[in-house]
Amino acid sequence: MQPKNSVECLSVSELVFREKNKLIIDNLSMTVDRGQKVALVGLNGAGKSTLIAILTGLIKPQDGRVAINGRSAQDLDFKRNLGVQYANTQAITNLSASEYLYLCAQTKFAENKSVDNAIENVVSLWRLENILHRPMSALSQGNLQKLIISQAFLGAPEFLVLDEPTQALDPVEQQRFIDNIKRLSDSQTCIFSSHHINETVEAADRVLMLHNGQLVADIDLFETDECWLMTKESVQELEAFFSESEQQEMRFVACYSGQRSQLYKVTTADAQSMQDLKNYCDKNTAVVRFCASPKESLLPIFSALANGDL
Amino acid sequence: MKTLMANLTRLLWRSPSVIITLVAVLVAMGFFTRLSYQQFLFLQAQNLSSLSVFNEVIMPLAGLTLISQLLVGIIASVQLMPRLVQLGQSFLIYQAGIPPLQSYLILVFPIIIISFIPWLFFLLISIHIDFASQLDTLRLLVAAIGLISVGLVGVMVVVCCNFVASRVLTGLLLSTILVATLLSFDSMNALLWSQSYWRGLLSPFYRFREGIVVVADLIALSGWLVFLFSLGFLLLHRRLTCNKNKPLSILFIGVFLVATAGLYQGQWDLTNDKRNSLDSILLTKLEQQDQPLVITAVINEETNRDEILRGFDVVKRFYDKSEISFRARQSLGPEFQYQGEYIQFQLGEMYQAIAYPLEYNVKASFEMAISQMLRRKSQWITFVEGHGEASPIAKNTSDLGELHNTIKMMGWPVAAQNLTTTPVISDNTGLLVIASSKQSWQKQEEDLVLDYLKNGGNLLLMVDPDSVMPPRLEETIGISRIPGTLVDWSGYQGGTPHPAIVIVNQLTDHPTVNKLNNLLAFPWASALEVVELKVNPNVEYTSILRTPQGVWTEFNVESEQLAFNQEQGELQGSFDIALARVDQSNQQKVVVVGDSHFASDSAVNNYANKQFALNLISWLTNLPIDEQQVAQNRDSSLRPSRLGHFVFNWGYGLLLPSLLLLLWFWRKRRRFNA
């Protein structure tokens, strides 16, 4: 179900982050609307975790601006409505799972919120009953991951930011994650990073693909008039193939210029134009890959980035 | 916030490294107490006069407590922020939905609470010791408050280090190195640049431990706290964009206070015996000399030198023109090396040396030495000997050994002089004491004393019924004995061991007795009367003490059946037992006491006899007695109950830490079982 809420709640503009002279985030801009479930996808080192750390206010960018409902990531109101889970979080050895949830709830909420209710809700949502009284250090990696994700859901926060949440989760728990993301209300915005394309396609409305700190593709998974094209040709060369009337119907947006080819988002509402484009791609050797729908485009783009075809 | 703070404290309690460190420091403190306690009992059994439970047990324990606090602070501190960062859980603090100041406080308070457990242990041991001895409670309170303040500053240093560290090991190393550097710098500063305005942690701690509250220390410690508290906040939230102007301003206020603390004057010595203050009379005399006081300590051991430095610190704080230097015995010439360790005081041409180890506490010993040095010039007390007088040096019960020791300790130079072998009474004799001559005097001896009196010399004459009183001296003074030994039958009925012991319980307004708060006892005393042959308008006789009514002058005191016999010429009534003669023309003071036994070793400690004797000497030499100098340490003994003894030996070092460890294991098991 794609939420059609166009109220912008997150705005990132010209974000730059360097670490030890290495550019981790390179002039990245994007916006996220309220209620969207956005997946951050990219290879290792693409900058997903850094972007998440910046979005949640854990680190400050050297340049650029992050605004959540017009406020800074350090704003207390934002923090109170933020659920966050970072990758590679380890167990606090002297706490049981329930004590950990209590600790998280107490640090997160303003005084008036009911800690017990919030914990009950996430326990039921994530089926934590069996591990609740076990020491964190005795939990399996999967259960620990589940516990750490679940704390982000405490108090049904308006913003959920999850860094590789399904890492170490078994297929059942991965599905639970997808279900829980789908269950989020229209007022809850979720941004999560992932390496799993299937899970991304199932859980997210929108995918932001990062590569070397740059935004490679902003893919709306529920957009039906959109297809993706990887080709060695320029926009002019592409447009030259089509008649003027077809050019009126189609819009080529160059998203990313790689060393070997370029990535285009093609928008057209005309089925004939789409078919012509497909035919062109089948015949043209300059075209590396044509993806007829956003959902189909994810894996090829991801592979192209991994294999260096882009 | 409170719940969160409690939960984080509980989290620290559960940490094995925190509990192991806590148990280790408690064991160390407990066994240290046991060792100090046993050492004290050993010294106590040797009847050492300068023993003080506070100095021997509490002070070293306070030092160990400070180190323990810092150690526990370091271990507890790395268990929070560096561990949370290392585990990737720092978002609990950084993304907390509570204001930055609150999130800072919830991190700092659990560390402070845990690090103050050694302090509580110290307090427990001190209170127990207080039950078994008579500690100076106010000094203990000051020391405990000092320990809190300095410990708090130390723990805040550690906390700040650990807000920078992103690994537990880094935090451990960083905070240990910084604390060690700070303490080393502080020690070095105290030794090398004692005049600097720098106020670190150690020197204020030492002063608090001595019971001194110095304004500069209070300001510096407050400055440190303000500075470190703000710094900690800034370091914790350095990545956040919360408002940092206010903590930054507060930080600079802290820096300002620390930097300028040395400029503030003022201090309070809050000890019962004013052990940290130089006697005001002595100070006045020192200032009159207007010369540097040079102290040279020939002492080898570093710890002993520290003791001397503590004494010097007191002198220096009051008399700025003081210097100290240390020398090793080996550096002296071979002819001096055998003498042992000593401390030499020099003021212009005057010298005074005292042997080390000191007989009394360091401050009192210094005061006595300086006082003695100053008095030597003009105020000798000379005991006449050669006619069977009670001797200040001899050891018989009828001699004046204890009185002699006391007045020597109070700084009067004392000499025993035979007027036949040394036929001169020196000009610097402040008081001549004749304590009951039993043999007749030679004419030239009598002449010497009469000349001395003629020149305005002061005299204390003690005469027993069997004493020989040189006739010309008696005539000059104008005071004679009434024949017979005074018998106080009512005193005997009241409990004295012999009727010939006169109890005086009604005191006059004379300065030597008006502040006494106890009885006086005069064994085998004689009554006195004024027999003034030539009336001198400048001379005034005053009765210092009178016997109660009903006392009679017994002629046969050895008889088994004592009774007043008027027919034999015995007199009954109230008699003068001590008379003062003051010559206004030359300010000469003479006191005649009809008894020498009251000041002898067998009776000087009865009732207020010793104080009366000292008051007489003080009045006659025109030097007020500094009562503190005479006062012994109240906490000179440690007498615990059987249970207390057991607790000192085993309770603090073994049982309590074991109990803590067992409690921890029990709670852990219970938690897991639940």
HADDOCK unambig.tbl for C-alpha pairs under 7 A between the chains (distance, minus, plus):
assign (segid A and resid 58 and name CA) (segid B and resid 94 and name CA) 6.70 0.50 0.50
assign (segid A and resid 59 and name CA) (segid B and resid 239 and name CA) 6.16 0.50 0.50
assign (segid A and resid 60 and name CA) (segid B and resid 239 and name CA) 6.49 0.50 0.50
assign (segid A and resid 74 and name CA) (segid B and resid 240 and name CA) 6.43 0.50 0.50
assign (segid A and resid 74 and name CA) (segid B and resid 241 and name CA) 6.27 0.50 0.50
assign (segid A and resid 74 and name CA) (segid B and resid 242 and name CA) 6.95 0.50 0.50
assign (segid A and resid 76 and name CA) (segid B and resid 97 and name CA) 5.95 0.50 0.50
assign (segid A and resid 76 and name CA) (segid B and resid 99 and name CA) 6.83 0.50 0.50
assign (segid A and resid 79 and name CA) (segid B and resid 95 and name CA) 5.71 0.50 0.50
assign (segid A and resid 79 and name CA) (segid B and resid 96 and name CA) 6.46 0.50 0.50
assign (segid A and resid 79 and name CA) (segid B and resid 97 and name CA) 5.20 0.50 0.50
assign (segid A and resid 80 and name CA) (segid B and resid 97 and name CA) 4.41 0.50 0.50
assign (segid A and resid 88 and name CA) (segid B and resid 88 and name CA) 6.72 0.50 0.50
assign (segid A and resid 89 and name CA) (segid B and resid 87 and name CA) 5.76 0.50 0.50
assign (segid A and resid 89 and name CA) (segid B and resid 88 and name CA) 4.55 0.50 0.50
assign (segid A and resid 89 and name CA) (segid B and resid 89 and name CA) 6.27 0.50 0.50
assign (segid A and resid 90 and name CA) (segid B and resid 87 and name CA) 4.82 0.50 0.50
assign (segid A and resid 90 and name CA) (segid B and resid 88 and name CA) 6.25 0.50 0.50
assign (segid A and resid 91 and name CA) (segid B and resid 87 and name CA) 6.83 0.50 0.50
assign (segid A and resid 94 and name CA) (segid B and resid 11 and name CA) 6.51 0.50 0.50
assign (segid A and resid 94 and name CA) (segid B and resid 14 and name CA) 6.03 0.50 0.50
assign (segid A and resid 94 and name CA) (segid B and resid 15 and name CA) 6.42 0.50 0.50
assign (segid A and resid 104 and name CA) (segid B and resid 92 and name CA) 6.37 0.50 0.50
assign (segid A and resid 106 and name CA) (segid B and resid 4 and name CA) 6.28 0.50 0.50
assign (segid A and resid 107 and name CA) (segid B and resid 92 and name CA) 6.30 0.50 0.50
assign (segid A and resid 107 and name CA) (segid B and resid 96 and name CA) 4.89 0.50 0.50
assign (segid A and resid 107 and name CA) (segid B and resid 97 and name CA) 6.00 0.50 0.50
assign (segid A and resid 107 and name CA) (segid B and resid 98 and name CA) 6.64 0.50 0.50
assign (segid A and resid 108 and name CA) (segid B and resid 96 and name CA) 4.84 0.50 0.50
assign (segid A and resid 108 and name CA) (segid B and resid 97 and name CA) 4.34 0.50 0.50
assign (segid A and resid 108 and name CA) (segid B and resid 98 and name CA) 6.91 0.50 0.50
assign (segid A and resid 109 and name CA) (segid B and resid 97 and name CA) 5.51 0.50 0.50
assign (segid A and resid 110 and name CA) (segid B and resid 97 and name CA) 6.36 0.50 0.50
assign (segid A and resid 110 and name CA) (segid B and resid 98 and name CA) 6.61 0.50 0.50
